[in-house]
Amino acid sequence: MASVEDGIAAQVRNIEARYGRSLPEWFGLIAASGLTKHSEVVAMLKADYGMAHGAAHRVSLLSRQAAAPAASAPAAPAPVPVLAPVPASPGEVADALYTGKKASLRPLHDRLMAMVHALGPYVSLRRPRKQFAMIQPSGAGRIDLGLILPGVPAAGRLEPSGSFNALFTHRVRVTSAGDLDDALAQWLAAAYAAAG
């Protein structure tokens, strides 16, 4: 019979496979969000990344456990998967996302973030309470930019989001600096404005 630890390890493997990020990447995103309450982190993971409740609950618990000081650890710690340190800044989060085959995409990410910064204040690509975009490196040598543009018809590079992520209405595939053009800037600005 499988142990509790085996069950948690299997759940973590399933979460990483289903949602396309490793635990350290999720921990970095949680740290970058600035959220500290378990219920807020669970809600953010569900709303922003389409996680099922059980997956979001587990990732939030493991993130809290990894971030807790060693002094506050229980006397009889329950074995969990080996966890990397939680990145402390958005730059370190991006460093964790853009490793290996995805490392060449980091300059595109940085230019996209500069475009986002030019729009005005934001928190984790979310206006005070509404997300308007998501930047996600793909294993296919591109960055997928998810946008929430209600009522805007998809055309050309501005594709319908399809199975990319149910939270977004559109996706733009960014493969080179040439894709970071005025049209993309306008779509980003429209999504930012629509988020209020």
N, C-alpha and C positions, 0 to 999 in steps of 0.2 A: 504494500500500500504506500502511496506517495505521501511524503511529509508536507506540512504547511509550507516549509521553505521551498520544497520542490514546486508546489502550487504557485507560490509567489514568483519564483523564477520563470515558470512557464507563462504566467500572466504578463510578466515584463517582456519576455521574448515576443509574445503575441502583440503587445502594445507597440513595441518598436517596429515590428513587421507591418502592422496595419496602418500606423500613422506616419511611418517613414522617418522617424527621428530616434536617436539613441537617448537613453535616460539623461546623460549629461547635457545633451542639447535641450531636452525639455526643462531640465533644472535651470539652464541658462536663460531660457525664455521666461520662466517663472520669476527668476531673479530680476530680469530686465523689466518685467511688468510693474515691479514695485509692490505687488500685492502680497500680504502676509497672512491673511485669514484663510483658513482651509476652505471654507465655503466660497469665498471670492475666487480663489485659485481654481476650484472645481468649476465654477460658473464660467470663468474666463476660458478654460481649456475646452469646455463644451461649446461655448458660443463662438470663440475665435478659431478653433481648430477642428470642430466637428467631432470631438471625442465623445464616446459613450460615457454615461455617468460612472460606471464601475472603473473604467480605464482612467478617467480624470481623477477619481477618488484615490486610486492607487498611486498615480504619478505625484499627486499633491502630497500624500503621506510620505512617500519615499523622498521627495524633495525636502520636506520639513525635517525628516530624519537625517538626511545627508548634511543639512545646514546647521543642525543642532550642535552646540559645543560638546566635546567629548565628556566634559564634566557632568552634563545632564543626562548622559546615556543611562538606560536602565541597568541595574546590577547584573541581570542575566540577559544580555542582548540577544535578540532573535536574529539568526543569520539572514542576511539579505544579499542580493547581488553586489559585487564590488562596484563602488560608485566613484567616479572621478570628482574632483573638487568642483564646486559650483562657480562658474565664471562670475566675476564681480561687476563687469561693465558691459554695455552694449557692444563695444569693440571686441571684447573677449568672447562674447556670444557669437559674433560674426566669425571670429577666428575659429571657433569650434565647429561652425557650420560649413566653413569653406576649407576643408582639408582634403588631402588625397586628390582624387579626380576632379573635385569641385574647386580646388585652390585657384585655378585660372579664372574662375567666375568672380572672385573677390573684388577686382577693380570695377566690374559692372555693378556689383552690390553697392560699393562706396559711391559711385556716381548716382545710382538710384536714390540712395539715402540723401545725397546732397540736393537732389530735386525735391525730395520730401521736405527737407529742412527749409527750403526756399518758400514753401507754402505757408508756413507759420508754425505755431506751437502744436505739438502732438505728443502722445504717449504711446509708445509701442505700436505705431501706425494706427492708433485709435485716437479720435478726437476725445474730449473729456469722457464721453461714455459710449461712443460709437466707433466701431472699426470702419475704416474706409479702404484699406489696402493690406496686402500681405506679400512679402517678398520671400520666395522659397526657392532655394537651389534645387535643381533637378539632376538626377543621375544621367540625364540625356545631354549633358553639356550645355545647359541653358539655365536661365532664371525664369521662373514663372511668377508673373506679377498678377495677383488677384485683385480685382477692383469691384467695388459695389457702386454700380451705376444704374439705379432703377429707371426704367423707361427709355434707356438709350439702346437703340438697335445695334446688334453685333454686325460688324462689317470688316472685312480684310483682316488686319492684325488684331483688331479688337474682337476676339472670339467669344462665343458664349462659354461660360465656365464649364459646362458639361459635368463630367465626373471629377474635375480638378478639386473642387471644394464647394459644398452646398451653400456656404455662407456668402459666396461671391457670385455676382451676376456675369462677370466677364474675366477673361484671362488674356494677358499679352505675354508672348514668349520672347524673351530677350536673349539673343545669342551673341550680339556684338555691340560695340559702342555706337554704331550706326542706328541701332534700334532705340537709342535714348535720344529721340528727336522731339521736335515741337509737338507732334501729335500725341506722343506718350505724355509729355508734360501737361498738355491740355486735358487728357483723360485723368491724370492724377489730380489736377486742380479741380476738375468737376466732381470726382469722388470725394475729395476733401470738403468741398463746398456742400455737397449733398448730405454729408455726415453731420452738418450743423456745427 
